[in-house]
Structure formats: C-alpha cells, structure tokens
Amino acid sequence: MYAFLDKKQRSICLVPEVTGLLQETYNRDWAKRERGPKRVFYVARCYRYERPQAGRYREFTQVGVELFGGRAPSDRQEVERLLVDALDGAGVRYELDREVKRGLGYYVEDGFEARCPELGAQQQVAGGGRYAEGIGWAIGLDRLLFALGKP
C-alpha cells in the first residue's frame, strides 16, 4: 500500500481496499445502534503499491457489496447471487470458483472468485468471502472493463 508522510510530517495511507474500513465502521458504530443485517454497496477509488500490469493499475476503482450481521449460509447465497447478476448484467463471460483461498487475513473460510481465463495471468475480475462480521465481494472496475474488451 502507499504509506508516506505529508508536508507536515503526518502519516498518510492511500486506501488499498474498502472491506477492512467497513468492518471497522460496523464494529465501532453500526453493530451497536442498528438491528438486523446491514447491506452496503460502494464505489471507491483505491491504490496499490506494485508494478502496473494489463488491467491492474496502481489507482483503480473498486465496486463492492458487503452484508454484515447476516446468517450463514443464506447470506453467502445472497451475495453470490448479486455477484452473478452483476457480471451477467455486464455481459462478462466468466467462471465462478466457490472454493478459493483468499490472500487477505480477515477471511474465515474459503472465498469465491470470478475469473475470465481469456485474460491470461490477470484473470480475476471479482472476489470475496466471509469474514467475522459478514460476507462480501468486490469487482475491480478497470479489470471488468478489460474483460469486456474496453481497456
């Protein structure tokens, strides 16, 4: 991630992804004042500190869905259905793998990914899974456009 000091020597970190921030908000605020499941949709600019590749840039737009405080397995079925509907609606040809080891430490079970094999090494267009507070997924908008042949 991009972490640096600004001109006044304050620590700055550019947002690398949104799920962790929403988990913090849920734990700090939403879970204490709201009953029942909380459904969130977001679009956010995010940043990664790595070498750009085809369809994978340092600055990117993340589109995501999170469902906090739901009940397994129906919450997973709900968010997976939203992912399938979003990708089908966009006209993307993809494969959905429902048993993926996700690389982020907050996941508590196998996750899921949508991949477009014709994209080669960078074939993942969406991914998600369950964490302690809920379950959700995100799509990299740039990668989605790349899969649609609109780089």
C-alpha positions as CSV (number, residue, x, y, z in Angstrom):
1,M,0.0,0.0,0.0
2,Y,1.0,3.6,-0.4
3,A,2.1,4.9,3.0
4,F,4.1,8.2,3.4
5,L,4.4,11.4,5.3
6,D,2.8,14.6,4.0
7,K,4.4,18.0,4.1
8,K,3.5,18.4,7.8
9,Q,5.0,15.0,8.6
10,R,1.6,13.4,9.2
11,S,1.3,9.7,8.3
12,I,-0.9,9.2,5.2
13,C,-2.1,5.9,3.7
14,L,-4.0,5.7,0.5
15,V,-6.9,3.3,0.7
16,P,-5.8,-0.1,-0.6
17,E,-9.3,-1.7,-0.4
18,V,-12.6,-1.0,1.3
19,T,-13.8,-4.1,3.2
20,G,-11.5,-3.5,6.1
21,L,-12.7,0.1,6.6
22,L,-16.3,-1.1,6.5
23,Q,-15.5,-3.8,9.1
24,E,-14.2,-1.2,11.4
25,T,-17.2,1.0,10.9
26,Y,-19.6,-1.9,11.5
27,N,-17.8,-2.9,14.8
28,R,-17.4,0.7,16.0
29,D,-20.9,2.0,15.1
30,W,-23.4,0.1,13.0
31,A,-23.5,-3.1,15.2
32,K,-24.2,-1.0,18.3
33,R,-27.0,1.0,17.0
34,E,-28.8,-1.0,14.3
35,R,-30.6,-4.3,14.4
36,G,-30.6,-7.0,11.8
37,P,-28.4,-7.4,8.7
38,K,-26.7,-4.3,7.2
39,R,-26.3,-4.3,3.4
40,V,-23.8,-1.9,1.9
41,F,-22.9,-1.1,-1.7
42,Y,-19.9,1.1,-2.5
43,V,-17.8,2.6,-5.3
44,A,-14.3,3.8,-4.2
45,R,-11.0,4.8,-5.6
46,C,-8.3,2.6,-4.2
47,Y,-4.5,2.4,-4.6
48,R,-1.9,-0.4,-4.7
49,Y,1.8,-0.1,-4.4
50,E,3.0,-2.5,-7.1
51,R,4.1,-2.6,-10.7
52,P,1.2,-1.9,-13.1
53,Q,0.1,-4.7,-15.4
54,A,-2.5,-5.1,-18.1
55,G,-5.9,-4.4,-16.4
56,R,-4.2,-3.9,-13.0
57,Y,-3.2,-0.4,-12.2
58,R,-1.8,1.5,-9.2
59,E,-5.0,3.6,-9.0
60,F,-8.3,1.7,-9.6
61,T,-12.0,1.8,-8.9
62,Q,-13.4,-0.9,-6.6
63,V,-17.1,-1.7,-6.7
64,G,-18.4,-3.8,-3.9
65,V,-21.2,-5.3,-1.8
66,E,-21.0,-6.2,1.9
67,L,-23.6,-7.9,4.1
68,F,-22.9,-7.5,7.8
69,G,-24.7,-9.5,10.6
70,G,-26.4,-12.0,8.3
71,R,-26.8,-15.7,8.8
72,A,-24.9,-18.4,7.0
73,P,-25.4,-20.0,4.5
74,S,-28.2,-17.7,3.3
75,D,-26.1,-14.6,3.4
76,R,-23.4,-16.2,1.2
77,Q,-26.1,-17.3,-1.3
78,E,-27.4,-13.7,-1.3
79,V,-24.1,-12.0,-2.0
80,E,-23.0,-14.6,-4.6
81,R,-26.3,-14.1,-6.4
82,L,-25.7,-10.4,-6.5
83,L,-22.2,-11.0,-8.0
84,V,-23.6,-13.4,-10.6
85,D,-26.3,-10.9,-11.5
86,A,-23.8,-8.0,-11.8
87,L,-21.4,-9.9,-14.0
88,D,-24.2,-11.4,-16.2
89,G,-25.8,-7.9,-16.5
90,A,-22.4,-6.5,-17.6
91,G,-22.1,-9.2,-20.2
92,V,-18.9,-10.8,-18.9
93,R,-18.1,-14.4,-19.7
94,Y,-16.6,-15.8,-16.5
95,E,-16.1,-18.9,-14.4
96,L,-17.1,-18.8,-10.7
97,D,-14.9,-20.7,-8.3
98,R,-16.6,-21.1,-4.9
99,E,-13.6,-22.7,-3.1
100,V,-10.7,-20.2,-3.2
101,K,-8.1,-19.5,-0.5
102,R,-8.2,-15.7,-0.3
103,G,-4.9,-13.8,0.4
104,L,-6.3,-11.4,3.0
105,G,-6.0,-12.4,6.6
106,Y,-9.5,-11.4,7.7
107,Y,-11.3,-14.2,5.8
108,V,-12.5,-17.0,7.9
109,E,-13.4,-19.6,5.3
110,D,-12.8,-20.3,1.6
111,G,-13.8,-17.4,-0.6
112,F,-15.0,-17.2,-4.1
113,E,-13.7,-15.6,-7.3
114,A,-14.9,-14.8,-10.8
115,R,-12.3,-15.4,-13.5
116,C,-12.1,-14.7,-17.2
117,P,-9.5,-17.2,-18.4
118,E,-9.0,-15.4,-21.7
119,L,-7.4,-12.5,-19.8
120,G,-4.3,-14.7,-19.0
121,A,-2.3,-14.1,-15.8
122,Q,-4.6,-11.4,-14.6
123,Q,-7.9,-13.2,-15.0
124,Q,-9.6,-12.5,-11.7
125,V,-12.4,-9.8,-12.2
126,A,-14.1,-10.2,-8.8
127,G,-13.5,-11.9,-5.5
128,G,-14.9,-12.1,-2.0
129,G,-15.7,-14.2,1.0
130,R,-16.7,-14.4,4.7
131,Y,-15.0,-12.5,7.5
132,A,-16.0,-12.4,11.2
133,E,-18.6,-9.5,10.7
134,G,-20.1,-10.6,7.4
135,I,-19.5,-11.5,3.8
136,G,-19.0,-9.6,0.6
137,W,-17.2,-9.2,-2.7
138,A,-15.6,-6.6,-4.8
139,I,-15.1,-6.0,-8.5
140,G,-12.1,-4.1,-9.9
141,L,-13.9,-1.8,-12.4
142,D,-10.7,-1.5,-14.6
143,R,-10.4,-5.3,-14.7
144,L,-14.1,-5.6,-15.6
145,L,-13.7,-3.2,-18.5
146,F,-10.6,-5.1,-19.6
147,A,-12.6,-8.3,-19.6
148,L,-15.2,-6.6,-21.8
149,G,-12.5,-5.6,-24.3
150,K,-12.5,-1.9,-23.3
151,P,-9.1,-1.3,-21.8
